[in-house]
Amino acid sequence: MKITVTDKHLLDSDANILIVRFFKNQDLSNCRLNDLLGGQLSNYIFPKEEFTGEYGQTYLLTTNGKLNADKVLLIGLGEKSEFTFDKLRQAVAKAVQKCDTMKNNKKVAIRIFEDFDLLKEAQIIAEDAIIGTYDFDKYKSKKNESPTEELIISTPARIDEVEKAVRKGEIIANSTSFTRDLINEPSAVITPETLAEKAKAIEGIDVTVYDENQIKEMGLNAYYAVGKGSINPPRLIYMKYLGQNPKKKIALIGKGLTFDSGGMDLKPPSSMLNMKDDMSGAACVMSVMKALAQLKPEIEVHAVVAACENMISGKAYKPGDVLIAKNGKTIEVDNTDAEGRLTLADALCFAEELEPDAIIDIATLTGACMVALGSVASGIMGTNPEMTKEIIKSGEENGEKFWELPLFEEYMDNLKSDIADMKNTGSRYGGASAAGVFLKNFVKNKNWAHLDIAGTAHIDKPQYDTLKKGATGVGVRTILGWLLK
């Protein structure tokens, strides 16, 4: 879908469909659309409560030649005093989705409100029009063709700045779509090796890929153990974005299990079905790097993905094994299905040696986080309260919810081992925080945040009007929002 910006008024547009947003009980006395339609809104539609502007309402009407456009789609935003940009995101997505179900709608137009943040609104409209109409139909013989070829955004002022905001929204949305594509692909397609190839294909990013022998030589033994049971060998993917005059140096780590069978502690079939999504953290950080190369902020970002498969074979690691992580700490394997934290432990050690100002890791890490927060919010915990708050705030500003969980040292009691420094798992209670405390053993940096997206990376039904079933791309917008500030 092509997105263009114009200072031409929406009602003068030659688009096939106009999207017009109304607040509840909006005054129609100075409504040009109502006048052009001969009072249709004030005399019929609003009085008869066909449409009142309630949040989420839609109403499609024909113009009967009174406008250049054939149809007008009314979208309700609810009470003006309760307006939020989250509501705008959902309204835009819903409107464009509805337009996609109609014929003869090659051009759709929408106007930016004059009394809100013009540039933020422009970015959101572009962003959520793309995110809301995302569809992964690669393996369908009949494709879901979208009739909408162009979205026209009408702005009352500052057209050059609005144009830049729209392009920013497009970059972020397309990067989110890249994440979703990677996650939605079958694990037979996205292996550690092909994931590394995808990373190397990203323009403007320096990428180094280490093979299984190099991984072992580097002392990444916990990570190596997880990947050694698969016929598809592990690949450590190291990506660098070096902006001009960088003010900060940040490290990002994404969990990269391209498939997780559970290993010797095999998952039941129903729990294994969506385990192609266990590389959602990796897909997220790769997409963030892709966006950074286009947005070009003054920052230095290093991304690390310890990509591998957790499989069963005669070479697979086993319960009771003791692994020595890169920093020398020893781990007794209590459960081979708690493999993600083993790969992240070594990835964190790798990132520590880069001496960044801050570290963020993102992972589909624990079922416990999913039990606690469901698919509505992702978990977050960290060593710097202010940084944690900043990331949560970035999520709020970018349509993603995060909820802070504690990192109390007492959770480490569950991970005590008789023969090693720690076990990789323990009691079923407080599992998300216990995993976070486990990871903390491999982080010296005082500015570290751990994002657990186990419940939000892949959803089994549509959510918020913006997200369809499947991969969500969660984390891309939040981390980018934080980095760009």
Summary of the structure (lengths in Angstrom):
residues: 485
radius of gyration: 24.5
end to end distance: 28.5
largest distance: 82.5
contacts: 1789
relative contact order: 0.11
helix: 37%
strand: 21%
